[in-house]
Structure formats: C-alpha cells, structure tokens
Amino acid sequence: MDFKNAVKALQIGKKEGKKFRLSTEFGKNPEEELPFPEYPRPQMRRENWTNLNGWWEYAFTETQKMPKQRDGKILVPFSPECDASGVKRQLLPKEYLWYFRTIQLPKIPAGKRLLLQFGALMAELFDYRQDRWAPELRSIGFHLGKFIYLLDAYDDLPRDKRRGAYNPLRELSTHPDYEEEMLDIFELLLARCAQNFERLPCVEDADLLRNILYSGVWLKYNCKNAKRTGKPDAS
C-alpha cells in the first residue's frame, strides 16, 4: 500500500466509523520464534550468551500485586501495541504489564559468572510512584544504572582479563586513549543524572543527595585511579 492509498483508506474508515491498522515490514512474521537473533551490541559481544527474545507469558494488572493468572503470550521484544507482539493492546495509564518465562540455566564453569541483563531496570525502580516527576526520575535511574554497571566493569577489568572472563570493556580497553574515553563516559552519564536531579523539588536531605551524586559515586573510580597513577586521591 502506497502513501496515497493509505491516506484514502483512513479517510474512508473515518467516514464509515471503521479502524484500520497500518503495518510495516517489522510487523511481518508474527509467528517467528526468535526475532532479532543477532547480538545487540557487536562491539561488546561476549563469547557465551543467550538471547531472551521470543515468546513470553504476560498479564495486565491495575495494581502492583503479581498476578496469578496470565492473559496470554507476547513475542519479545515487541511492545504489546505492536501487531508483531501478538497482543495488539495498549498499556493504559496506571496499568502494569508483567512478563513471565522459565529458562534453563547453563552449567557455569568454576571462576565464571552468570549475568542477567534487563535494560532500564533502575529507571523502573526510580519511577515506582509514576507521578509528574517520572521523566526526571527515570532519566536519573537509567543513567545512574549505566554508570554503576560500567564502573563495576571498569574496576573488574584486570581481574577478568587474567581469568579470561567476559567484560564489556575488554575491546575498548585496547584503545590508546581508553582512560580518557572512560572518564568522558562516566562524566556524561553523571551529568545527565545531575541535570535531572536539579529539576526535582527536593528539600529534605537535598544536600546529602547532592553530596552522593557529585562526590560519593566517584569514590571507587578515584581510589582505583589513585592506585593506578600513584597519585593520592584528592576526593
């Protein structure tokens, strides 16, 4: 269907009180078992990984209480509004969408770790009240979560290299300006946190929170670099 015919169909539907859904190439093959099987971040690809895209069970609720019943199956990573998800239902304000799936964990060799990654998890935690400050709180949680994850990887990198373990910074660490790149990344993430924090109407414990955000979260980074460079930690 070209653009002209699509507009015409919508106009006819409006007159007759009908609804039309416009699909794209990404909405095809709704029965596909594993959409987007490729690794999402090729430059940080790990040797062993499991793609969790595919069919999950789901449930809509109006409360934060975990439901006992399931509403059906949803094809991840498509949103419920998308035809390809198999749900075709919008998540309404003040509703909650639950995902359920049982997976078989692989045997973990000695000295290795199992990492389970879910994007924007801290954003959801910060926005548990879902009030008018949700955009700022979600941004703080999202960028602070990325900062913590990358800082742990930065701190664990020498040990992971010795053990042959996965680390998302392994490839980046081969760059000659690796330390400068990491500092830029950390500063950018925390700048986003600070920008949104200053928009919040914080009164109680505001100074304490600022001290944590502007100084406390840097403690591990500063201590590690003081040890690496031989210079005292000025923090």
C-alpha contacts under 8 A as a table, 3 or more apart, distances in Angstrom:
res1	aa1	res2	aa2	distance
1	M	5	N	6.19
1	M	6	A	6.23
2	D	5	N	5.54
2	D	6	A	6.13
3	F	6	A	5.00
3	F	7	V	6.24
4	K	7	V	5.38
4	K	8	K	6.29
5	N	8	K	4.91
5	N	9	A	6.05
6	A	9	A	5.14
6	A	10	L	6.34
6	A	22	L	7.81
7	V	10	L	5.13
7	V	11	Q	6.25
8	K	11	Q	5.10
8	K	12	I	6.25
9	A	12	I	5.16
9	A	13	G	6.06
9	A	20	F	7.64
10	L	13	G	4.96
10	L	14	K	6.12
10	L	19	K	7.73
10	L	20	F	6.62
11	Q	14	K	5.10
11	Q	15	K	6.43
12	I	15	K	5.21
12	I	16	E	6.25
13	G	16	E	5.14
13	G	17	G	5.73
13	G	18	K	4.52
13	G	19	K	5.91
13	G	20	F	6.85
14	K	17	G	5.10
14	K	18	K	6.14
14	K	19	K	7.43
15	K	18	K	7.72
23	S	26	F	7.87
23	S	27	G	5.94
23	S	28	K	7.98
23	S	83	D	7.75
24	T	27	G	5.39
24	T	28	K	7.23
25	E	28	K	5.54
26	F	84	A	7.59
27	G	30	P	6.88
27	G	82	C	7.27
27	G	83	D	5.97
27	G	84	A	4.79
28	K	84	A	6.57
29	N	32	E	5.58
29	N	84	A	7.18
30	P	75	L	7.86
30	P	83	D	7.47
30	P	84	A	4.65
30	P	85	S	6.86
30	P	86	G	6.67
32	E	35	P	6.24
32	E	54	G	7.88
33	E	54	G	5.33
33	E	55	W	6.78
33	E	75	L	7.93
34	L	37	P	6.06
34	L	53	N	5.73
34	L	54	G	4.74
34	L	55	W	7.98
35	P	53	N	6.40
35	P	54	G	6.56
35	P	76	V	7.79
35	P	77	P	7.71
36	F	53	N	7.49
37	P	51	N	6.76
37	P	53	N	7.60
39	Y	42	P	5.89
39	Y	45	R	6.60
39	Y	51	N	7.89
41	R	44	M	5.56
41	R	45	R	6.17
42	P	45	R	5.01
43	Q	171	E	7.25
44	M	168	P	5.19
44	M	169	L	7.11
44	M	170	R	7.80
44	M	171	E	6.96
45	R	168	P	7.53
46	R	49	W	6.48
46	R	166	Y	6.06
46	R	167	N	7.69
46	R	168	P	7.54
47	E	166	Y	7.39
52	L	76	V	7.87
53	N	75	L	7.39
53	N	76	V	4.98
53	N	77	P	5.85
54	G	75	L	5.28
54	G	76	V	5.12
54	G	77	P	7.38
55	W	73	K	6.27
55	W	74	I	5.61
55	W	75	L	4.54
55	W	76	V	6.14
56	W	73	K	5.51
56	W	74	I	5.36
56	W	75	L	6.33
56	W	76	V	6.83
56	W	99	Y	6.43
56	W	100	F	5.79
56	W	101	R	5.39
57	E	70	R	6.52
57	E	71	D	7.46
57	E	72	G	5.69
57	E	73	K	4.33
57	E	74	I	6.02
57	E	99	Y	5.80
57	E	100	F	4.97
57	E	101	R	6.32
58	Y	70	R	5.72
58	Y	71	D	5.85
58	Y	72	G	5.81
58	Y	73	K	5.79
58	Y	74	I	6.33
58	Y	97	L	7.01
58	Y	98	W	5.36
58	Y	99	Y	4.59
58	Y	100	F	6.00
59	A	67	P	7.09
59	A	69	Q	7.24
59	A	70	R	4.95
59	A	71	D	4.79
59	A	72	G	7.07
59	A	97	L	5.87
59	A	98	W	5.18
59	A	99	Y	6.86
60	F	71	D	7.11
60	F	91	L	7.86
60	F	95	E	6.80
60	F	96	Y	5.68
60	F	97	L	4.79
60	F	98	W	6.41
61	T	64	Q	7.40
61	T	65	K	7.98
61	T	67	P	7.14
61	T	95	E	5.75
61	T	96	Y	5.18
61	T	97	L	6.59
61	T	98	W	7.92
62	E	94	K	6.50
62	E	95	E	4.73
62	E	96	Y	6.09
63	T	95	E	7.05
63	T	96	Y	6.84
64	Q	96	Y	6.87
66	M	98	W	7.76
67	P	70	R	7.29
72	G	87	V	7.95
73	K	86	G	7.22
73	K	87	V	7.40
74	I	78	F	7.88
74	I	80	P	7.12
74	I	85	S	5.25
74	I	86	G	5.71
74	I	87	V	6.07
75	L	78	F	6.06
75	L	84	A	7.07
75	L	85	S	4.51
75	L	86	G	6.41
76	V	79	S	7.40
76	V	85	S	6.76
77	P	85	S	7.78
78	F	82	C	6.27
78	F	84	A	6.52
78	F	85	S	5.03
79	S	82	C	5.51
79	S	85	S	6.22
80	P	83	D	7.71
80	P	85	S	5.64
80	P	86	G	7.39
80	P	87	V	5.23
80	P	88	K	5.59
80	P	89	R	5.54
80	P	90	Q	6.23
80	P	91	L	7.25
81	E	85	S	7.41
81	E	87	V	6.85
81	E	88	K	4.69
81	E	89	R	4.89
81	E	90	Q	4.91
81	E	91	L	7.53
82	C	85	S	5.49
82	C	86	G	7.54
82	C	87	V	7.38
82	C	88	K	5.69
82	C	89	R	7.87
83	D	86	G	5.74
83	D	87	V	6.88
83	D	88	K	5.34
84	A	87	V	7.97
85	S	88	K	6.90
91	L	95	E	6.40
91	L	96	Y	7.44
91	L	97	L	7.20
92	L	95	E	5.48
108	I	112	K	6.26
108	I	113	R	6.88
108	I	114	L	7.14
109	P	112	K	5.59
111	G	163	R	7.47
112	K	165	A	6.48
118	F	121	L	6.03
120	A	123	A	5.08
120	A	124	E	6.64
120	A	141	G	7.67
120	A	142	F	5.35
120	A	145	G	7.59
121	L	124	E	5.35
121	L	125	L	6.58
121	L	142	F	7.37
121	L	145	G	7.76
122	M	125	L	4.87
122	M	126	F	6.12
122	M	138	R	7.68
122	M	141	G	4.74
122	M	142	F	5.68
122	M	144	L	7.80
122	M	145	G	5.75
123	A	126	F	5.28
123	A	127	D	6.22
123	A	137	L	7.03
123	A	138	R	4.25
123	A	139	S	6.56
123	A	140	I	7.10
123	A	141	G	4.20
123	A	142	F	4.66
123	A	145	G	7.83
124	E	127	D	5.13
124	E	128	Y	6.19
124	E	138	R	6.65
124	E	141	G	7.55
125	L	128	Y	5.42
125	L	141	G	7.31
126	F	137	L	5.57
126	F	138	R	5.96
126	F	140	I	7.69
126	F	141	G	5.61
127	D	130	Q	5.26
127	D	131	D	7.71
127	D	134	A	5.55
127	D	137	L	5.78
127	D	138	R	5.71
129	R	134	A	7.94
130	Q	133	W	7.52
130	Q	134	A	5.49
131	D	134	A	5.55
132	R	135	P	7.80
133	W	136	E	5.63
133	W	137	L	6.20
133	W	200	L	7.25
134	A	137	L	5.10
134	A	138	R	5.84
135	P	138	R	5.29
135	P	139	S	6.18
136	E	139	S	5.21
136	E	140	I	6.26
136	E	196	N	5.05
136	E	197	F	6.96
136	E	199	R	7.35
136	E	200	L	7.41
137	L	140	I	5.13
137	L	141	G	6.17
137	L	196	N	7.35
137	L	197	F	7.68
138	R	141	G	5.13
138	R	142	F	5.96
139	S	142	F	5.11
139	S	143	H	6.10
139	S	192	R	7.42
139	S	193	C	6.79
139	S	196	N	6.93
140	I	143	H	5.51
140	I	144	L	5.84
140	I	192	R	7.08
140	I	193	C	4.56
140	I	194	A	7.72
140	I	196	N	6.38
140	I	197	F	6.91
141	G	144	L	5.19
141	G	145	G	5.84
141	G	193	C	7.79
142	F	145	G	5.22
142	F	146	K	6.40
143	H	146	K	5.10
143	H	147	F	6.15
143	H	189	L	5.32
143	H	190	L	6.91
143	H	192	R	6.77
143	H	193	C	6.19
144	L	147	F	4.95
144	L	148	I	6.20
144	L	189	L	6.86
144	L	190	L	6.75
144	L	193	C	6.54
145	G	148	I	5.22
145	G	149	Y	6.18
146	K	149	Y	5.11
146	K	150	L	6.07
146	K	189	L	7.44
147	F	150	L	5.34
147	F	151	L	5.88
147	F	186	F	6.20
147	F	189	L	6.21
147	F	190	L	7.29
148	I	151	L	5.08
148	I	152	D	6.14
149	Y	152	D	5.34
149	Y	153	A	6.36
150	L	153	A	4.91
150	L	154	Y	5.96
151	L	154	Y	4.90
151	L	155	D	6.12
151	L	186	F	7.98
151	L	221	Y	7.23
152	D	155	D	5.09
152	D	156	D	6.03
153	A	156	D	5.06
153	A	157	L	5.85
153	A	167	N	6.21
153	A	168	P	6.83
153	A	169	L	6.73
154	Y	157	L	5.39
154	Y	169	L	6.96
155	D	158	P	7.51
155	D	221	Y	7.79
155	D	224	K	7.32
156	D	159	R	5.51
156	D	160	D	6.00
156	D	167	N	7.85
157	L	160	D	5.06
157	L	161	K	6.08
157	L	167	N	6.41
157	L	169	L	7.19
157	L	170	R	7.07
158	P	161	K	5.20
158	P	162	R	6.38
159	R	162	R	5.15
159	R	163	R	6.27
160	D	163	R	5.10
160	D	164	G	5.75
160	D	165	A	4.71
160	D	166	Y	6.52
160	D	167	N	6.50
161	K	164	G	5.05
161	K	165	A	6.33
161	K	170	R	7.72
162	R	165	A	7.77
166	Y	170	R	7.76
167	N	170	R	5.52
168	P	171	E	7.44
169	L	172	L	5.14
169	L	173	S	5.85
170	R	173	S	5.30
170	R	174	T	7.14
171	E	174	T	5.71
171	E	175	H	7.77
172	L	175	H	5.70
172	L	178	Y	6.48
173	S	176	P	7.89
173	S	178	Y	5.34
173	S	179	E	7.99
174	T	178	Y	6.97
175	H	178	Y	5.11
177	D	180	E	5.44
177	D	181	E	6.21
178	Y	181	E	5.08
178	Y	182	M	6.19
179	E	182	M	5.20
179	E	183	L	6.25
180	E	183	L	5.17
180	E	184	D	6.24
181	E	184	D	5.13
181	E	185	I	6.26
182	M	185	I	5.02
182	M	186	F	6.15
183	L	186	F	5.15
183	L	187	E	6.04
184	D	187	E	5.21
184	D	188	L	6.06
185	I	188	L	5.20
185	I	189	L	6.24
186	F	189	L	5.28
186	F	190	L	6.27
187	E	190	L	5.28
187	E	191	A	5.88
188	L	191	A	5.01
188	L	192	R	6.38
189	L	192	R	5.35
189	L	193	C	6.52
190	L	193	C	4.80
190	L	194	A	6.06
190	L	213	L	7.65
191	A	194	A	5.07
191	A	195	Q	5.98
192	R	195	Q	5.09
192	R	196	N	6.39
193	C	196	N	5.49
193	C	197	F	6.02
193	C	213	L	7.96
194	A	197	F	4.92
194	A	198	E	6.12
194	A	213	L	7.13
194	A	214	Y	7.78
195	Q	198	E	5.61
195	Q	199	R	6.97
196	N	199	R	5.26
196	N	200	L	7.01
197	F	200	L	5.47
198	E	201	P	7.85
202	C	205	D	7.63
202	C	206	A	5.60
203	V	206	A	5.38
205	D	208	L	5.17
205	D	209	L	6.24
206	A	209	L	5.17
206	A	210	R	6.18
207	D	210	R	5.06
207	D	211	N	6.15
208	L	211	N	5.09
208	L	212	I	6.37
209	L	212	I	5.12
209	L	213	L	6.15
210	R	213	L	5.04
210	R	214	Y	5.78
210	R	215	S	7.88
211	N	214	Y	5.40
211	N	215	S	5.44
211	N	216	G	6.27
212	I	215	S	5.44
212	I	216	G	4.20
212	I	217	V	5.97
213	L	216	G	6.16
213	L	217	V	5.96
214	Y	217	V	7.08
214	Y	218	W	7.62
215	S	218	W	5.54
215	S	219	L	7.04
215	S	235	S	7.46
216	G	219	L	5.53
217	V	220	K	7.25
218	W	221	Y	5.31
218	W	222	N	6.02
219	L	222	N	5.24
219	L	223	C	6.09
219	L	235	S	7.21
220	K	223	C	5.22
220	K	224	K	6.12
221	Y	224	K	5.25
221	Y	225	N	6.24
222	N	225	N	5.24
222	N	226	A	6.03
222	N	233	D	6.04
222	N	234	A	7.94
222	N	235	S	7.06
223	C	226	A	5.11
223	C	227	K	6.33
223	C	233	D	6.06
224	K	227	K	5.24
224	K	228	R	6.19
225	N	228	R	4.78
225	N	229	T	5.87
225	N	230	G	7.92
225	N	231	K	7.95
225	N	233	D	7.95
226	A	229	T	5.37
226	A	230	G	5.46
226	A	231	K	4.94
226	A	232	P	5.41
226	A	233	D	5.30
227	K	230	G	5.22
227	K	231	K	7.05
227	K	232	P	7.90
